[in-house]
Amino acid sequence: MNFNQLWVLAPFSIVILIIAYLEIMMIYIFIYPEEKEILLLILHHLLLLAVIYSFYKTSTTKPGTPTQTDTEGDPLTTQRKTCKFCQHNKPVRCHHCRQCNKCILRMDHHCPWVNNCIGQNNYKYFFCLVFYATLTSVVYFCIYFNKILKNPPTGKIDTYFIIFAATLSFTLMIVLFLFLAFHTKLISNNQTTLEYFEKQREDYNKDIVSNFNEFLGPGCWLIPY
């Protein structure tokens, strides 16, 4: 296994380890759950299933590559830049990803955590992934924090494992919330991450509903279908 393969597997392995640790601690806490706790566990695992499904769809859905039809009818086709790697005219908002070695339609960024580019065809799955991961981390933190309040640290080793789980889930909650807020702002302004940091002059902003429909599709924006 070469370095590039290890680099691809590392983020995925970290995600699996974090989920596994938090779930093991959850099982330890709720060995004999009460009725109210069972409802909380059902909610938690429904959110976790949404995270896993969104992760799978984000990782396996092709982000979209340009074809001839993407530039047909564009009066500015001849004025568009030609990709020096792919050697074809780039449609509007198209960028070349060096990691994937191809042009991506409305490319947002290349995400190592899902080993895929985030583009026109899988951005909705990515946004749902961030949204449900944020909610799941909130539930994790509330459960562990409540456990610590009910049973203050006594010096036993298991208490420190629970404190670490609470700290980890709190950190994830803050990071994911900021990431979710950032992408919500981008959508509301009809921007991609690349466009935001490159400070492109072209303005695609419409009204807020149209912006969300363009990025997340019509209908329910938070159902990953």
Salt bridges, closest charged atoms under 4 A:
GLU23 OE2 - HIS44 NE2 2.66
GLU23 OE1 - HIS45 NE2 3.01
ASP74 OD2 - ARG80 NE 3.25
ASP108 OD2 - HIS109 ND1 2.57
GLU195 OE2 - ARG93 NE 2.83
GLU214 OE2 - ARG93 NH1 3.25
GLU214 OE1 - LYS206 NZ 2.89
